[in-house]
Amino acid sequence: MPSNSIDSAGTILRDARTRYIASQREEDGAHGAFDAELRRTGRAPRAEVSVSRAAAPADIADLLGSADEVVVRSREMFDGDRLVQLASTYIPIDVAEAAGIEQVNTGVGGIISRMKEAGYDQGDTAVEDVELRPATAEEASRLGVAEGESVMTITHVGRTAEGRVVEVTQHVLGKGWRLRFAVPLV
């Protein structure tokens, strides 16, 4: 089955074709896709996580369909000591409470597994928008790039089969990433 890999130069291949499949993100007790992917390649994944409640930025509120306060899971994600990604996840409070994901450690499979257990299964499709944009001063400082230098961002939107958005995650990737997708040709 396709999987992420890391080459000798440290470039991380993020394979979107399989990363959210439960068996992949829960493999060997992993706490989500990133953890499983890096472990699978023999690396040492690490995440520094903070959880709070706050108003979502306007673009996230639009995706969530609500300007209500949300649970925010902010993560600095490392390959060993190298910070490779910043990720912020925005979750409606009722979903976060039902899924029990306001603590730092969300267990095997991470928040997507906890949401599924709570009846908020994201089904078999997620939408991810990828774009380049200038790094903010804070992002530049944390990721070791120049302010204004282009960073790749991925906005992941998870919906239930009924169409409710239960998660929006914004990934900001440091240097050394390649993305792989598959699309139907019929």
C-alpha positions as CSV (number, residue, x, y, z in Angstrom):
1,M,0.0,0.0,0.0
2,P,1.4,3.5,-0.8
3,S,2.9,5.3,2.1
4,N,5.0,8.3,3.0
5,S,8.7,8.1,2.7
6,I,11.7,10.2,3.6
7,D,14.7,10.2,1.2
8,S,18.4,10.5,2.2
9,A,18.2,14.3,1.9
10,G,15.3,14.3,4.4
11,T,12.6,15.2,1.9
12,I,9.2,14.0,3.2
13,L,6.8,12.5,0.6
14,R,3.3,13.0,2.0
15,D,1.2,10.4,0.2
16,A,-2.4,11.6,0.4
17,R,-3.7,8.4,-1.2
18,T,-3.6,6.5,2.0
19,R,-2.7,8.6,4.9
20,Y,-6.2,8.9,6.4
21,I,-7.1,5.2,6.2
22,A,-7.6,3.9,9.8
23,S,-5.2,1.0,9.4
24,Q,-2.5,3.4,8.3
25,R,-3.0,6.1,10.9
26,E,-3.4,3.6,13.7
27,E,-0.6,1.3,12.7
28,D,1.5,0.0,15.6
29,G,-0.4,2.2,18.0
30,A,0.4,5.5,16.2
31,H,-1.5,8.6,17.3
32,G,-2.4,9.7,13.8
33,A,-1.2,9.9,10.3
34,F,2.0,12.0,10.8
35,D,3.1,9.7,13.7
36,A,2.5,6.5,11.7
37,E,4.1,7.9,8.5
38,L,7.3,8.9,10.2
39,R,7.6,5.8,12.3
40,R,7.0,3.7,9.2
41,T,10.1,5.3,7.6
42,G,12.3,4.6,10.7
43,R,12.1,8.3,11.9
44,A,11.4,9.7,15.3
45,P,8.1,11.7,15.1
46,R,7.3,14.2,17.8
47,A,4.6,16.8,18.3
48,E,4.2,19.6,20.7
49,V,0.5,20.1,21.2
50,S,-1.6,22.8,22.8
51,V,-5.4,22.8,23.1
52,S,-7.6,25.8,23.6
53,R,-10.9,27.3,22.8
54,A,-11.1,30.4,20.6
55,A,-12.8,32.1,17.8
56,A,-11.9,30.6,14.4
57,P,-10.3,32.8,11.8
58,A,-12.9,34.1,9.3
59,D,-11.9,31.7,6.5
60,I,-12.1,28.7,8.9
61,A,-15.4,29.9,10.3
62,D,-16.7,30.0,6.7
63,L,-15.7,26.4,6.1
64,L,-17.2,25.3,9.4
65,G,-20.4,27.2,8.6
66,S,-20.3,28.9,12.0
67,A,-18.6,31.8,13.8
68,D,-19.1,30.1,17.2
69,E,-16.1,29.4,19.4
70,V,-14.2,26.2,18.5
71,V,-11.6,23.9,20.0
72,V,-8.2,24.6,18.5
73,R,-5.5,22.0,18.5
74,S,-2.2,23.7,17.6
75,R,0.8,21.4,16.9
76,E,4.5,21.8,16.1
77,M,5.4,18.6,14.3
78,F,9.0,17.3,14.3
79,D,11.1,14.7,12.5
80,G,13.5,14.2,15.5
81,D,14.7,17.7,16.4
82,R,13.8,19.2,13.0
83,L,10.5,21.2,13.0
84,V,8.9,20.2,9.7
85,Q,5.3,21.3,10.0
86,L,2.9,23.6,11.9
87,A,-0.7,22.4,12.1
88,S,-3.8,24.0,13.6
89,T,-7.0,22.1,13.7
90,Y,-10.4,23.7,14.3
91,I,-13.2,21.6,15.7
92,P,-16.8,22.5,16.6
93,I,-17.1,22.3,20.4
94,D,-19.9,19.8,20.4
95,V,-17.9,17.4,18.2
96,A,-14.7,17.9,20.4
97,E,-16.7,17.2,23.6
98,A,-18.5,14.2,22.2
99,A,-15.2,12.8,20.9
100,G,-13.2,13.6,24.0
101,I,-10.4,15.4,22.1
102,E,-9.7,18.4,24.2
103,Q,-6.8,16.7,25.9
104,V,-3.3,16.7,24.4
105,N,-3.1,12.9,23.9
106,T,-6.0,11.7,21.8
107,G,-4.8,8.1,21.7
108,V,-4.3,5.6,18.8
109,G,-5.4,7.0,15.5
110,G,-5.7,10.5,16.8
111,I,-8.7,12.8,16.5
112,I,-10.2,11.2,13.3
113,S,-10.5,7.9,15.2
114,R,-12.0,9.5,18.2
115,M,-14.5,11.4,16.0
116,K,-15.5,8.2,14.3
117,E,-16.1,6.4,17.6
118,A,-18.3,9.4,18.7
119,G,-20.5,9.1,15.5
120,Y,-18.7,11.8,13.5
121,D,-17.1,9.5,10.9
122,Q,-15.5,11.6,8.1
123,G,-16.3,8.8,5.6
124,D,-14.2,8.0,2.7
125,T,-13.3,11.4,1.3
126,A,-11.6,14.5,2.6
127,V,-10.9,17.6,0.6
128,E,-7.4,19.2,0.8
129,D,-6.5,22.5,-0.8
130,V,-2.8,23.1,-1.4
131,E,-1.4,26.6,-2.0
132,L,1.8,28.6,-1.7
133,R,1.7,31.8,0.2
134,P,4.2,34.1,1.9
135,A,5.3,33.0,5.4
136,T,4.3,35.2,8.3
137,A,7.0,36.5,10.6
138,E,6.0,33.9,13.2
139,E,6.0,31.0,10.7
140,A,9.3,32.1,9.2
141,S,10.9,32.2,12.7
142,R,9.6,28.8,13.7
143,L,10.2,27.1,10.4
144,G,13.6,28.6,9.7
145,V,12.7,30.4,6.4
146,A,12.8,34.1,5.5
147,E,9.8,36.2,6.3
148,G,7.8,36.4,3.1
149,E,9.4,33.3,1.6
150,S,6.8,30.9,0.1
151,V,5.5,28.2,2.3
152,M,3.2,25.4,1.2
153,T,-0.1,25.1,3.0
154,I,-2.7,22.4,3.0
155,T,-6.2,23.1,4.2
156,H,-7.8,19.8,5.1
157,V,-11.6,19.7,5.4
158,G,-13.3,16.7,7.0
159,R,-17.0,16.2,6.6
160,T,-19.5,13.6,7.8
161,A,-21.5,11.6,5.2
162,E,-24.3,14.1,5.9
163,G,-22.0,17.0,4.9
164,R,-21.3,18.5,8.2
165,V,-17.7,19.9,8.5
166,V,-16.3,18.4,11.7
167,E,-12.7,19.4,11.3
168,V,-10.6,22.0,9.4
169,T,-6.8,21.6,9.7
170,Q,-4.3,24.1,8.3
171,H,-0.9,22.6,7.7
172,V,2.0,24.9,7.1
173,L,5.0,22.9,5.7
174,G,8.6,23.8,6.2
175,K,11.2,23.1,3.5
176,G,11.6,19.6,2.2
177,W,8.1,18.3,1.4
178,R,6.7,16.7,-1.7
179,L,3.0,15.9,-2.0
180,R,1.5,12.9,-3.9
181,F,-2.2,12.6,-4.9
182,A,-4.2,10.3,-7.1
183,V,-7.2,11.3,-9.2
184,P,-9.7,9.2,-11.1
185,L,-9.3,9.3,-14.9
186,V,-12.8,8.2,-15.8
